[in-house]
Amino acid sequence: MTKIVFYRTNGVFYGFEEQGHTGYGEEGDDVLCAALSAMTMLIINTIEISYASDVEYNIDEATTDISVRSKAALIEYEDDERKRYAVSGIFQSYYYQLNDMLEEYYDFLSVEVVDRPY
């Protein structure tokens, strides 16, 4: 099972961590893991390139642990309101996408939100 924990402060999503293999298919041939990886890279690239913002991420392929965070989502670190909204919005969109996926893949995914400062 892959556990995904989203981080939020004052109602604003600013990052997430993923841990573990989904177990949906064999390692290296797991379409659910591939989908999570693709969505994660989309988020990293969008924040870094399209929004021209810093994104902190770590991908440990041996343990499959992934962490992604961006201060650009938070008012304390980013002055541009539109950029904050966009960065937080992409994290929030991923959260809602995963919740939709839980309907079919509840045995393979766990999604939660933790409220805590950056």
PyMOL commands that set and color helices and strands:
alter all, ss='L'
color gray80, all
select helices_A, chain A and resi 31-50+71-73+81-105
alter helices_A, ss='H'
color red, helices_A
select strands_A, chain A and resi 2-9+12-19+56-60+65-69+109-115
alter strands_A, ss='S'
color yellow, strands_A
deselect
rebuild
show_as cartoon
